[in-house]
Structures are given as C-alpha cells and as structure tokens.
C-alpha cells in the first residue's frame, strides 16, 4: 500500500490563496527526502498526509483507507517540528502515554514503548526524564512515540532543525534502518539532510512538485562543473532556478 494525495487543494482560510492547488503525490517506499524553501508548502503537505488538516477538495488515502478513518490514523504517524513532552515523564512513560492516547491498552502501550525506543536506539535512556535529554535524543523520542502503535508510514517535519552535524548523522542512520519496513517522508529546507542513503527525493516550491524520483535522478540535475561534495546543492539550486524561485532557503 502507499500513501497518496490526489488533486488536493488547501488554504488556511477562505480569504487566503491556497497553499497548494490541485496537488497530487504518491509516497514511494523507503526513505524520501522532501526538499523545499521556507514557505514552499512542506508542512502543509505533511499535515494533509497526517490528516491533521482536511483538503478543501481532493482526497488523501493509504491504500483503501481514507484519511479521516481511525485505521488510517493508526497506519500513518506524524511528528511535528516541535516536540514538547511532559518534563516529569521518563522517555518510556512519554512514549507509552502517546500510545495510550492513540487507543492502545496500557499494557500494550508500555510494551510498545520499550520496542519503539529500541528501534531509535534509545533503550538505554528509557528511564531518563525527558527534561534531561539532548535535543537530538528528544527528536528520537518523538519518532519512537510516532511508531509506538506500529505505524506503516512516518511523516517528519524538519526533524533535524537545531541538530549539530553528528546528531544529524545519527538521526539519518536511524531513519535509514527504519525505512526497511516503514515508509518515511522527511521534510527539510537544508540540502545537508540529503544523504546518499535516501531512496527518493521530492522538491517542492510554491505548492508545486518540481521533481519526484530517485536520488540518482535528482542528482542528474547537478550543473556541469559543480564543486566536489556539492552535487545535491547544485541540483537543488538548478531546479529552483528553473522554476523561478527566489532561492530563499
């Protein structure tokens, strides 16, 4: 099964122009990086996919599951940009609490929290209060909370914001491991988040998809003579330039 947005239009109010209009997108398997400048519509796309907001027109589905169904919301997990767990809870207590909020029984949520923390390599921090975790660890707790109910799709909104290079590397390695059995869509405006492990790249600008394909096909847009190690930046800039973007990223 795959997550699909079909002919979706969405505006934050009737008086404002749509952020995205007649927008269609299918999430491929594996790890997909969603690149785009600030204001491109990345967060809106993820909120639609997560059923946090409802399109004015069009549809969102995962296989035969409609976005407004309980089954869909169990299959598709979303992690927003800001993670604010209760500081008095341990990492495991927080993840279990989120599982309980999503309809899991207390025993299942507690067991699921342990498994989810293992998947993000934080089993050794299960008893640590969330207030004592680093920013990178807190984001990984957020991923564990998103996965606690065995979601099949993971949507991440700018999850590496504020991380140092080492934390980014660890986080991307974890996502790569998860993408073997979970479809992952991670948004970012930073080309540094595009690692060679990413299976696919989608580039969004002004609510339009400029590119959606394999990482290899994305890098094919790199201009001749690009500096070594900056192929991804070159390809991204070339795509935005061809679309007339102001390159505000």
C-alpha positions in Angstrom: 0.0 0.0 0.0 1.1 3.6 -0.5 0.1 7.0 0.8 -1.5 9.1 -1.9 -2.7 12.7 -2.2 -5.0 13.2 -5.2 -5.9 16.6 -6.6 -5.7 18.3 -3.2 -6.4 22.0 -2.7 -5.9 23.6 0.7 -6.0 27.1 2.1 -5.6 28.2 5.7 -8.7 30.5 5.4 -11.3 31.4 2.8 -9.7 34.8 2.4 -6.2 33.5 1.6 -4.9 31.9 -1.6 -4.5 28.1 -1.5 -1.1 27.0 -0.2 -1.4 24.0 -2.6 -3.8 23.7 -5.5 -4.8 20.6 -7.4 -1.8 18.8 -5.8 -1.1 15.1 -6.3 1.7 13.0 -4.9 2.4 9.3 -4.2 4.8 8.4 -1.5 7.3 5.8 -2.7 8.7 3.0 -0.5 11.8 3.6 1.6 13.2 7.0 2.8 12.1 10.0 0.8 13.5 13.5 1.5 11.1 16.4 0.8 13.2 19.4 0.0 11.9 23.0 -0.4 12.5 26.6 0.6 10.7 28.0 3.7 7.1 28.7 2.7 7.1 26.1 -0.1 4.2 24.2 1.5 6.1 21.3 3.0 4.4 21.5 6.4 1.0 21.8 4.8 1.7 18.7 2.7 2.7 16.7 5.8 -0.4 17.9 7.7 -2.7 16.9 4.9 -0.9 13.5 4.7 -1.2 13.1 8.5 -4.9 14.0 8.5 -4.2 17.0 10.8 -6.0 19.2 8.3 -8.6 18.4 5.6 -8.3 19.5 2.0 -10.9 21.8 0.5 -11.1 19.4 -2.4 -9.3 16.2 -3.4 -8.6 13.2 -1.3 -5.9 11.6 0.9 -5.6 7.8 1.3 -3.4 5.0 2.3 -4.3 2.0 0.2 -8.1 1.6 0.8 -8.0 3.6 4.0 -9.5 7.1 3.9 -7.6 9.8 5.7 -10.4 10.5 8.2 -10.7 6.9 9.3 -9.4 5.6 12.6 -7.5 2.9 10.7 -5.7 5.5 8.6 -4.6 7.5 11.6 -3.2 4.3 13.1 -1.3 3.5 10.0 0.1 7.0 9.4 2.2 8.7 12.1 3.2 12.4 12.1 6.0 14.1 14.1 5.7 17.9 14.0 8.6 20.3 14.2 8.3 21.0 17.9 8.4 18.1 20.4 7.2 19.1 23.9 6.8 16.0 26.1 5.9 16.4 29.7 9.2 17.0 31.5 8.2 14.9 34.5 7.8 11.8 32.5 10.6 9.4 31.5 11.2 8.6 27.8 9.4 5.3 28.1 6.5 6.8 30.1 6.1 9.5 27.5 6.1 7.1 24.5 3.6 4.8 26.4 1.4 7.8 27.1 1.3 8.7 23.5 0.4 5.1 22.6 -2.4 5.2 25.2 -3.7 8.4 23.6 -3.8 6.6 20.3 -6.0 3.9 21.6 -3.6 1.3 22.9 -4.2 -0.5 26.1 -1.9 0.4 29.0 0.0 -2.9 29.0 0.4 -2.9 25.2 1.5 0.8 25.2 4.1 0.1 27.9 5.5 -2.9 26.0 5.3 -1.0 22.7 7.2 1.9 24.2 10.1 -0.3 25.0 10.2 -1.7 21.5 9.8 1.7 19.9 12.7 3.1 21.9 14.9 0.2 20.9 14.1 1.0 17.2 15.5 4.5 17.6 18.5 3.3 19.7 17.4 4.9 23.0 16.7 1.8 25.1 19.4 2.9 27.5 17.5 6.2 28.0 14.1 4.6 28.7 14.2 5.6 32.4 15.6 9.1 31.8 13.3 12.0 32.3 12.7 13.8 29.0 13.8 17.1 30.5 17.3 15.7 30.8 17.6 14.5 27.2 19.5 16.4 24.5 17.7 17.9 21.5 18.7 15.1 19.2 17.6 12.5 21.7 14.3 14.3 22.2 13.6 14.1 18.5 14.3 10.4 18.5 11.9 10.0 21.4 9.4 11.8 19.1 10.0 9.2 16.4 9.5 6.4 19.0 6.2 8.0 20.0 5.1 8.2 16.4 6.0 4.5 15.9 4.7 3.1 19.2 1.4 1.9 17.6 3.2 0.1 14.7 2.6 2.8 12.1 3.4 1.9 8.5 4.1 5.5 7.4 6.2 8.0 9.2 5.9 11.8 8.4 8.7 14.0 9.9 8.5 17.8 9.7 12.0 19.4 9.7 13.2 16.8 12.4 16.9 17.8 12.2 16.4 21.5 12.8 18.8 22.6 15.5 20.9 19.4 15.4 24.7 19.5 15.1 26.3 17.5 12.2 26.9 14.5 14.4 23.3 14.4 15.7 22.1 14.7 12.1 24.2 11.7 11.0 22.9 9.5 13.8 19.4 10.6 13.1 19.6 9.8 9.4 21.2 6.4 10.1 18.2 5.5 12.3 15.8 6.6 9.6 17.6 4.5 7.1 17.2 1.5 9.3 13.5 2.2 9.9 12.8 2.6 6.1 13.3 -1.1 5.5 9.8 -1.7 6.8 8.2 1.8 7.2 7.7 4.4 4.5 9.4 7.6 5.7 8.8 11.1 4.4 11.2 13.7 5.9 10.8 17.4 5.1 13.8 19.8 5.2 15.0 23.1 3.7 18.6 22.1 4.3 20.3 20.2 1.4 22.8 18.8 4.1 20.0 16.5 5.1 20.1 14.7 1.8 22.4 11.7 2.4 23.3 9.1 -0.1 21.1 6.6 1.9 17.9 8.4 0.8 16.0 6.3 -1.7 14.0 9.2 -3.2 13.9 13.0 -3.3 10.9 15.3 -3.9 11.4 19.0 -4.4 8.5 21.3 -3.5 8.3 25.0 -4.3 5.2 27.3 -4.1 3.0 24.3 -3.6 4.2 22.6 -6.7 6.3 19.4 -7.1 9.4 20.3 -9.2 10.9 16.9 -9.0 9.9 13.5 -7.6 12.1 10.5 -8.2 15.1 8.5 -7.2 18.1 10.2 -5.6 20.1 9.4 -8.7 17.6 11.1 -10.9 17.6 14.2 -8.6 21.4 14.4 -8.8 21.2 14.3 -12.6 20.1 17.9 -12.4 23.5 18.9 -11.0 25.1 21.5 -13.3 28.4 20.6 -15.0 31.4 21.8 -13.0 29.7 21.7 -9.6 32.2 21.7 -6.7 33.1 18.3 -5.3 30.7 17.3 -2.5 28.1 19.9 -3.5 26.2 18.0 -6.2 23.0 17.9 -4.2 23.1 21.7 -3.6 23.8 22.2 -7.3 20.9 20.0 -8.3 18.5 21.7 -5.8 19.5 25.2 -6.9 19.1 24.3 -10.5 15.6 23.0 -10.0 14.6 26.1 -8.0 16.1 28.4 -10.6 14.3 26.7 -13.4 11.0 27.3 -11.6 11.8 31.0 -11.0 12.1 30.6 -7.2 13.7 33.3 -5.1 16.0 30.7 -3.6 15.1 31.7 -0.1 16.5 28.6 1.7 
